[in-house]
Amino acid sequence: MSFIRPEVVAQLLRWREALAAVGVTILGLWALGRGLGRGDWLLQGVGGVLILGGAVVAWAAIQRARFRGGGQGPGLVRVTERQITYMGPIHGGAVALSRLEELALVPAGGGDRHWMLHHEDGPPLAIPLSADGAEALFDAFAALPGLDTARLVAAVERGDAGKQVIWTRRARTQLPRS
């Protein structure tokens, strides 16, 4: 029997990386304060490094947490060596990031939304936002040249009814072919 409500546990799990990074930053602040109080330059340096590292990791973790869905949707997403693979109950496929032409977020039936990956090798691949493992797409999409991660996160949070084109290869530097 758990004394914490399941909704609270789900939110804590969603934000776990950001919470850990904030903890490292707080530890850095403590070390810096102790070092300043004692005149210990080594402790001050360690504190400064922990503050800087914690802040950088916290920024990235907050973006990932905002991007992360529930993971309770249909299908399974895997990202391996610059290739996105989706295995769904009805359809699936794989797309190499080097072959990706356009990334869009489109509405689907029942209020759900899908990532639509248009690529050179065939029909577009639709991946539900809530698919298991879809949080790995953030890092894969962030590797696309010229992609604005703030725009990516904002599109996920917005929930507009229309199609949102997040990135296109046209007028961008192409990824090297693998």
N, C-alpha and C positions, 0 to 999 in steps of 0.2 A: 504494500500500500504506500502510495506516494503522498507526501504532504504538500507538494507543489502541483498546481493546476497544470494540465497538459498544454494549455495555450502558453503559459509562462515558460515551460520547458522548451517548447518549440521556438519561441522568440530568443531564449538564451542560446539555444543551439545555432540559430540563424546568425546571431551576432557574436559568437564565441571568439572568432579571430580578432575582431575589433576590441572586445573586452580584454583579451590577453595582451594586445598591443598597448591598450591604455594602462594596464597593470605594469607593463615594462616601463612605460613613460613615467608613471608614478614612482616606481623604484629608482629610476634615474634622477628624478627630482629629489628624492630622499638622499641618495648618494651625493648629489651635488651640494645639498644643504649641509650634510655632515662634513663634507670636504671643505666647504667654505668656513664652517665653524671651527675646524681644527687646523686650517691652513694646509691641508693635505692635498697637494696638486694632483696626485695619482687618483684619489677618490673623486676629485672634481672632474678629471678627464673621463673616468669611467661613467660618472653620472651624465656628463654631456653626451657621450656616445650613446648611452641608453635612451636619453631623451630624444635625440635625433633619430635613432633607429626605430624607437617606439612610435614616434610621430609619423614617420614614412610608412611603416607597416600599418598603422591605424588608418591612415588615409586610404590605402589600397584595400584594406579589409572592410572599411565602411562602404566603399563602392561595390565590393563583391556581395556584401550582405544586402544592400539595396537591390542588387540584381537577382539574387538567389530567390527562387520560387519555392513552392511547398514540396516539390518532388513526389507528389501523389498522382500525377497524371499518367496517361498511357505511354508506354514505351520506355526505352533505355537509350541514353546518350553516352558515347565514349569518345574521347579525343585522344588520339595516339599519333605521334610523330606528324603533326600538322595535317591530320586527316580527321574529319568529323564523321562519326558513324552513328546512325539512328536505327534502332530496331524497334518497330512498332507492331501493334496487334494486326494492322491491316497493310501497312506499307513500311518501307524503310529504304535505306541506301547509305552511300558514303560520298563525301565531297572532300577533295583535297583543297586546302586553303589557297594553294597556288592557282587553282582552276576556278575559284569563286569570282563571279561577275558582279553580283548584287546581293546585299543583305537587307531584308525588309522584315517588318513586324506587321502581320496581317490578322484581322479578326477571323475567328472560326465560329462554328455553331455553338450555342449554349454559353456564350459569353467568354469562351476560352480564346486565347490568341496563340499564334504559331510564328516561329521564325521561318521565313521563306528564303532558302538559299538557292539562288539562281547560279548555275555553273555551266561551263562549256560542254560538258560531257553528257548532257541529257536533260530530262525534265527537272524542274525545281524540286528540292527536298524540303518538305514541311516538317518542322519539329515543334511539338507543343512546348510552350513556356514552362509548363509544370511537369515535363517528363523527368523521370528519375535520372539524375546525373547531368541535368541541363545547366547546373551552376558552373560546370567546366567550360561551357561555351564562352563565358566572360573572358577568360584568359586567351582562348583561341581567337575570339573576335578582336581583342585588344592588340593582337599581333598584326592585324591588317594595316597596311600603310595608310596613314591619314585618317584613321578612324578616331572620332572624338568619343572617349569613354564616358564623358559626362552626358553627351547626347544619347548614348546607348542606354545608360541607367535611367535617364529622364523618360525615354520612350517606354521602358518597361513599367515605370511607375505611373505614367500618365493614363494609360488605358483608353486612348481614343478609339473611336469606332472604325476609323478609316485605316488604310494602308499607310505605313510610315517607312519610307526608305531611309535606312540608317547609313549605308555605305554603298558606293559603287566603285568599280575598278576604273571606269572611264574617267579620264582627266586626273588619274592618280598614278603614282609609281607602281609598276607591276611587281608582284612577288616573284622571286626567282623560281623557275620551274624545278620541280623535284623529280 
